[in-house]
């Protein structure tokens, strides 16, 4: 009997680190439509993950913005963030409306470092592993935030927030990084491994 207790204790002792490991790329939250409610205070974030990225913009191209253009804000409802965000109740991507010719997201060399080869979309949540807007990483992959979006990610926790990567259907060379905690998103460029 003593042998059985010793064996059970040893198995539990060695199994505990396996359960404590972080599973990068594995769903940490249910995709939208599955059991996670949005933050009841303002209908943005709170663990809700959009089922899909934004649809391509179908409106005519906007003219180039002047060099001294005012920074846009996106608080379309009371309590919503100033940053681009996704409405939890209907997966509406607020702020993704400028179309292909937005000069803020023009790249002279799109995909300069290749395409992101990790899984993307609602079923793949990544934990940020450190850095900041100029260069951050997770799962051995590295990205940078579009300079125009720097002010929209001031409240991101670069060493612990969960994010989901989506394709950007309008801006060549960019992905969208959605912050699960905040419900906000930014344009990011893949830098490689």
Buried (B, 14 or more C-beta within 10 A) or exposed (E): EEEEEEEEEEEEEEEEEEEEEEEBBEBBBBBBEEEBEBBEEBBBBBBBBBEEBBEEBEEEEBEEBEEEEEEBBBBEEEEBBBBBBBBBEEBBBBBBBBBBBBBBBBEEEEEEBEEBEBBBBBBBBBBBBEBEBEEBBBBEBBBBBBEBBEEBBEEBEBEEBBBBBBBBBBBEBBBBBBBBBBBBBBBBBBBEE
